[in-house]
Amino acid sequence: MADRTLLPGARALVVLGVSLALLAAGCGEQASDGKGSRGSGGGNPVSTPTASRPVPSDGKGSKDPDDINGDGHRDLLVPLPSREENAEGRTAVVFGSAKGLDPSTHAVYDYLPGTVTTADLDGDGYPDFVSTQGSMEQEGPTVDWGGPGGPKPGAEPTRIQVPGAGLSGPVRGDFDGDGRHDIAALRQDGSVTLLYGPFTRSGAPARTDTRPGGGGWLAADDIAPSGKPRATGLLVHEGDDGEQTGGVLYPARTGSGLSRTPVELREGNAVAFGDYDGDGTRDLAIGDNGSRNNEPDTEEEPETVFSLAIYPGKGGDPITHKIPESRENSYYGPGDYTSADPDGDGRDAVVVATDDGALLIDGGKKRTVVLREGPPRLEGKKIRARSRDARLYSAADFDADGKEELILNWGASTLFMYGEKPTHWWLTDGTSSRDKTAFATTSFPGRG
């Protein structure tokens, strides 16, 4: 995508006048073995209305970084392919309602790339969109300021004022636990710059700090959607070329920012934060996501027993759990991790994206598999059975019932093996074969 500062006329918000397509195939409930759920739409999928509704713009603001229009209901950001070949993707938002996610209320932001970070930087109750793309990465991230209707169409982005050279890979957090949203990003030398909120509309943070490192990418614990202040830890992960590498964790300290004494972590490219033992403190899960460096002339990878380690938030030795090996000739190994509390008991499960669905590991003993499948045919083409399995995307509580829905997606593109170009989406009803919502983005205009 071209530098957005050079093309102000192209910055337009497209609010769709078309509905999201229903999942057209395989909506019948399939048998479950009692250990999980498998199906493409569940037994009782939520129907998508046929008419598109306008995006509510009367929100009063909230403290949830994923409540884009500030109406008190969590929203879902979904990536869309670009309108042009080989160009960067776009961002769409499916808005929430009092009954949960409402696929008939949605918008496409053509000028925002498919990978953005949302955080309320100026503290006005409406999340802002932070991104880096193209040459901007050399000068630092930019922010499109939010509002009751989302970012304002036609407004120029503000470059975040950062000390020294540009930053990349921004992640959000509340690193000092003061309830204000912060940003962490990597400098070109791999060290970390911390930008603490609130930010001015000119892009200046309230204060900055640094942490050493040789980081390749960052991962941060999430901001509590309730708005209750909660200090978030930060993981600085080493760069990799497909092989599994390690990193360090800077634990969170309420009121004083991140610890300056990092915790050395085991190797593993899959990470997630959550409260896995239910003790009220945030833990870290890290493990092997199955990727390997298979370039010629590299050393042969040793045989691996896949496992994940949970580092307790209160300190102490990590607890290791084995995870099943992926299918033979798998493209993407065990996959990435997320955290979810689908039964609302206050204890998170580690959820592993596998070739056979989302595997929930709850307390290391209870293991549940949840799987959804794409249609057997799409646009007149037959889809191979092994290419229909959906992938885990994330988890969230959209209907505010205290129980999180798993979010899975699927796409027919060959790039979907890397998580790119998803078109079909499911929000599960817990770990059952039923869905709260099932929809497709194939009716979005200009899709790739």
Secondary structure, 3 states (H helix, E strand, C coil): CCCHHHCHHHCCEECCCCCCECCCCCCCECCCCCCEEEECCCCCCCCCCCCCCCCCCCCCCCCCCCCCCCCCCCCEEEEECCCCCCCCCEEEEEEEECCEEEEEEEEEECCCCCCCEEECCCCCCCCEEEECCHHHHHCCCEEECCCCCCCCCCCCCEECCCCCCCCEEEEEECCCCCCCCEEEEECCCCCEEEEECCCCCCCCCCEEEEECCCEEEEEECCCCCCCCCCCCCEEEEECCCCCCCCEEEECCCCCCCCCCCCEECCCCCEEEEECCCCCCCCEEEEECCCCCCCCCCCCCCCCCCCEEEEECCCCCCCEEEECCCCCCCCCCCCCCEEEECCCCCCCCEEEEEECCEEEEEECCCEEEEEECECCCEECCEECCHHHCECEEEEEECCCCCCCCEEEEEECCCHHHHHCCCCCEEEEECCCCCCEEEEEECCCCCCCC
